[in-house]
Amino acid sequence: FYGCALNGNGRGPLVVRDWWETSLADVLGKVAHWFDDVSIISEGGGLLKPPKFFTFLSVLVRKDKRGKALIEELPLHIPVQLLRAALRGFPLPRAVLDRAVKRHIVEVRAREIRAERMGLIKAFLNRSGGEKMTESLNRESTSIAYHCGRLLAVFEQIQSKALPNVKAGVVQRFYGAASATPGLVMGRLFRTAQHHLGSIENPTYYQKLLVEVTDKIGASFPAVLSLEEQGRFA
C-alpha cells in the first residue's frame, strides 16, 4: 500500500505533505482501529454509521450562509495528520481537540450537536492515554470532568421536565462556562435544578440521578478544566 498526501491551491506546484509504504493488511488493521476509536452513539440512539473522512474535517470548521463547510479554514497540517491517524494509527493532533471543543461550544448554543465531532474527541482521548472513553454513557467513569458534563445534561433534563416550553435551556446558556470553569457556575445551576424539582410531579427519578452523579464528583466542583478535561466534559 502506497500513500501520498498532496497539497496545492490550483495556481502553484503541488507539495508532498506525506508519503508512506506499508502492507495492505496493515492499513486495513489501522482503518478498523480508526473506526473503533471514532465510533459513538448518535444523538437519536444507535451506533453512528462510520462517517466519511471529509465529514470529520467539516465538523471542525464554520459553515457559510448556504450551509457549506469552510474546509479551507483548516490549517494544512490538520487533514494530513488526521489521515495519518486513520491510515497509520498515529495519535490525533491536539489542534483537532482544540477545534472540536471550540466548535462544540459555538454550535451547542444552537442545539446542533454533531456525533461525528464527539467521535473525534473520543478518538483523541483514547489515543492519548488515560481512561478509555466508551461509545455510550459510562456511569463508572473516574473522570470528574466527565461527570460534570453528565450533571449539566441532568440539569437540562430537569429543566425541560419542569419548563417544557423554555426557549434557551441550561446547556445553551451555560455550556461554555460550565465546561471550562465549572466551579463558577455549577453550584448555582444545582440550586436552580433543586427549585425546578419542586415543579415536577414525580421527581424521584431525577433526585436519584442527581445523587448518583454528584457522588462521582465529590465535595466540590473543579475550578478550571484543562482542554483534555473539556473534551471529556463534552
Disulfide bonds with the S-S distance in Angstrom:
none
